[in-house]
Amino acid sequence: MKRFFVYILATRKDGPLYVGVTSDLPTRIHEHRTHSIPDFTARYNIDRLVWFERHEDAEGAILREKRIKRGWREWKVALIEAHNPEWLDRFAEIAA
């Protein structure tokens, strides 16, 4: 069964945030970290996975991503800190 992920990347707590959606989270995070795609995350060196959420279908994941992107920064910070108060890189959780 294919799973989908909504995720947030950051450089640090007070730095820029990036919200994305993918069906292959480890590969997508690797792309962000290696800057293989010249985009916003490459330009600002945003590569720390600070939050992610699994979804069973693409439609639900895309809707969630859009809601998060429309939200205020303070709301995104609260979402991250509810599960990751230290803003640690959670890549090891998905790479195993």
Kinemage of the C-alpha trace (Angstrom):
@kinemage 1
@onewidth
@group {chain A} dominant
@subgroup {mainchain}
@vectorlist {calphas} color= white
{ca met a 1} P 0.000 0.000 0.000
{ca lys a 2} L 1.359 3.384 -0.979
{ca arg a 3} L 1.552 6.025 1.725
{ca phe a 4} L 1.792 9.759 1.391
{ca phe a 5} L 3.501 12.266 3.649
{ca val a 6} L 3.114 15.924 4.454
{ca tyr a 7} L 6.302 17.336 5.914
{ca ile a 8} L 7.925 20.503 7.192
{ca leu a 9} L 11.602 21.346 6.776
{ca ala a 10} L 13.460 24.087 8.629
{ca thr a 11} L 16.946 25.457 9.099
{ca arg a 12} L 16.309 26.390 12.734
{ca lys a 13} L 13.398 27.538 14.888
{ca asp a 14} L 13.482 31.158 13.739
{ca gly a 15} L 14.512 30.371 10.153
{ca pro a 16} L 12.525 29.734 6.990
{ca leu a 17} L 10.060 26.833 6.795
{ca tyr a 18} L 9.138 24.667 3.830
{ca val a 19} L 5.976 22.568 3.598
{ca gly a 20} L 5.774 19.734 1.097
{ca val a 21} L 3.968 16.525 0.166
{ca thr a 22} L 5.398 13.310 -1.279
{ca ser a 23} L 4.828 9.583 -1.617
{ca asp a 24} L 8.502 8.788 -0.925
{ca leu a 25} L 9.685 10.784 2.070
{ca pro a 26} L 13.243 9.385 2.397
{ca thr a 27} L 14.020 10.059 -1.272
{ca arg a 28} L 12.457 13.510 -1.207
{ca ile a 29} L 14.394 14.533 1.914
{ca his a 30} L 17.591 13.244 0.286
{ca glu a 31} L 16.830 15.461 -2.726
{ca his a 32} L 16.412 18.465 -0.433
{ca arg a 33} L 19.659 17.693 1.416
{ca thr a 34} L 21.743 17.235 -1.722
{ca his a 35} L 20.156 20.243 -3.449
{ca ser a 36} L 19.553 18.066 -6.504
{ca ile a 37} L 16.514 20.191 -7.337
{ca pro a 38} L 17.229 23.930 -7.562
{ca asp a 39} L 14.318 25.270 -5.558
{ca phe a 40} L 13.471 27.287 -2.440
{ca thr a 41} L 15.020 24.731 -0.088
{ca ala a 42} L 18.291 24.664 -2.026
{ca arg a 43} L 18.486 28.454 -2.169
{ca tyr a 44} L 18.015 28.832 1.589
{ca asn a 45} L 19.681 25.538 2.662
{ca ile a 46} L 16.497 24.227 4.297
{ca asp a 47} L 17.110 20.550 4.987
{ca arg a 48} L 16.129 19.623 8.557
{ca leu a 49} L 13.023 17.430 8.747
{ca val a 50} L 11.230 18.798 11.817
{ca trp a 51} L 7.709 17.430 11.303
{ca phe a 52} L 5.901 14.880 9.153
{ca glu a 53} L 2.531 13.192 8.993
{ca arg a 54} L 1.477 9.995 7.182
{ca his a 55} L -1.626 9.800 5.006
{ca glu a 56} L -3.272 6.837 3.318
{ca asp a 57} L -4.269 8.703 0.171
{ca ala a 58} L -2.852 11.459 -2.015
{ca glu a 59} L -5.973 13.600 -1.859
{ca gly a 60} L -5.915 13.798 1.944
{ca ala a 61} L -2.197 14.580 1.982
{ca ile a 62} L -2.534 17.334 -0.612
{ca leu a 63} L -5.457 18.927 1.239
{ca arg a 64} L -3.488 18.861 4.498
{ca glu a 65} L -0.435 20.395 2.796
{ca lys a 66} L -2.561 23.227 1.411
{ca arg a 67} L -4.103 23.908 4.845
{ca ile a 68} L -0.692 24.049 6.473
{ca lys a 69} L 0.734 26.311 3.757
{ca arg a 70} L -2.170 28.749 4.247
{ca gly a 71} L -1.663 28.818 8.020
{ca trp a 72} L 0.142 31.483 9.983
{ca arg a 73} L 3.767 30.849 10.912
{ca glu a 74} L 2.858 30.747 14.619
{ca trp a 75} L 0.413 27.904 13.909
{ca lys a 76} L 3.101 25.962 11.992
{ca val a 77} L 5.565 26.457 14.851
{ca ala a 78} L 2.961 25.151 17.323
{ca leu a 79} L 2.346 22.131 15.080
{ca ile a 80} L 6.072 21.347 15.031
{ca glu a 81} L 6.599 21.931 18.742
{ca ala a 82} L 3.665 19.706 19.732
{ca his a 83} L 5.680 16.710 18.496
{ca asn a 84} L 9.239 18.053 18.329
{ca pro a 85} L 9.817 20.799 20.929
{ca glu a 86} L 13.596 20.779 20.397
{ca trp a 87} L 13.307 21.081 16.594
{ca leu a 88} L 15.494 17.998 16.163
{ca asp a 89} L 16.079 16.495 12.734
{ca arg a 90} L 13.714 13.516 12.489
{ca phe a 91} L 15.268 12.044 9.329
{ca ala a 92} L 16.599 9.009 11.229
{ca glu a 93} L 12.995 7.995 12.013
{ca ile a 94} L 12.163 7.584 8.335
{ca ala a 95} L 15.536 6.407 7.058
{ca ala a 96} L 15.517 3.209 9.145
